[in-house]
Amino acid sequence: MKKKDENISAMCRPTVGEAGRTGDWRDLRPVIDHSKCTPFVKKKAACYLCWLYCPEAVVKAGIPVEIDLEYCKGCGICAEECPSRAISMVREDQCND
Amino acid sequence: MTDARIITGNQAAAVAARLCDVQVIAAYPITPQSQLAEILSQFVESGQLRAEYVRVEGEHSAMTVCIGASTVGARVFTATSANGLLYMHEQLHWAAGSRLPIVMCCVNRGVGAPWSIFNDQQDSLAQRDTGWIQIYCRDNQEILDTVIQAYRIAETVYAPVMVCYDGFVLSHTMMPVVSPAPAAVRKFLPPYRPHTILDAANPLTLNSVLLPNRRPDAEGTLCDGYMEMRWKLQNALDRAPEVIREVNRSFAEAFGRDHGGMLWTHRTEDAEVILSGMGSLAAEATVAADALREEGIRAGVVGIRVYRPFPAKEAVEAFRGAKAIVLFEKSISYGYEGGLCSDLKAAFYGSGILAPIHDHVAGLGGRDVKARELVEAVKSSLARIQAGERDLKTTWLNCATE
């Protein structure tokens, strides 16, 4: 039995996954070509414009850069902003997993 | 012993807000509410009321400040009229949807265009579907008492309350009013306990987007969707009459004045014709009913005090014996009839009440309505009903319609 929402007005806590698995919404998946991605190529913390622009905060600014596909909605802003064109948006039904 | 003082309706409302220890006031002046905003700012400036008075650039902002302050746990007050209230409209929905117990006086005034500063009730009637409780007062004592009651109702139901009173007819007319002792009011009105408090130590996102369906949050709680939240507000207002009646009873016990809960009656026990309306017009109808009785017509009055939630059950009870019903309203739902008329007819559906109902639109934009005009209107209605007319169209009282 799931807990019931006792709140009389709408509210939520700022937590990962609070709005549900929003990755389900995605039609296009961001796929990173690490051979073009600046932090991976230079082996240092650099660029991270994808992390900066992601409206859902699902990009992890590490080496290599990782995207949390559980919550990425597939908006494509990261691909648009990437200066080295390392991210391409691929149709979910054409991804092999 | 508390003594009566002769004061205006606006003064009565200001004294009531002070007695309720309001903590934040945000208001923008508009006739005929201005005096109320001025008195409250004087109370704050002189230290008679320990509250924050936020000066805002308009009514939309006034309600926004009230919403913010109420969300962090303050008891808040505001007041407006006419176009100011309309300017607030969007925020009225936010206040009710957030379930905040804000109390606001609407000093009823006609709505432009064309401009009028004078009284009718089109302004508050146009806010019917915002989720606010609406209470209409018939004299200055009732204004003072209703503001105090309104906080207890709002803070129990968690819904905002609009205390409506007629501009100039009450707002600027002086009457004897008794002010209860502050200690007695504090006893009647416990401190405000917010249902949720915005707190940096426990961060929450309030009123985020709700999707059409319910969904589990990160902790697995099945969170309500938009429609469930709407139902919770409707359910709260559905259950509010019980609270309103209880608050009225407790108030009568504590202070000795009973304003009638959802509605009030005047000489209806044996009445063959019942007059009805809201606010000062319904009070005027009591004078008309007494005059009709002197002429041998058994008349009574049902005053609708709370318009939302609508007192459907009480109305069926109160109107049951009437052979004819004559309504007087200071507003119109353009393209149909007065809103009260439609609501009463809906309440009577299936109740067995089949008495003919004759609606009158009266006193728009401050046109004076005298008791003797109501007497004549009722006599004319009765003559038409006795002549067999059943389909009585809305009459515009004392208005050139050709």
Interface residues (C-beta under 8 A of the other chain):
Chain A: K2 K3 K4 D5 N7 I8 S9 A10 M11 C12 R13 P14 T15 V16 G17 E18 A19 G20
Chain B: G97 S98 R99 Y158 H195 T196 P203 L204 T205 L206 N207 S208 L210 R214 R215 P216 D217 A218 E219 G220 T221 L222 C223 D224 E228 M229 K232 A236
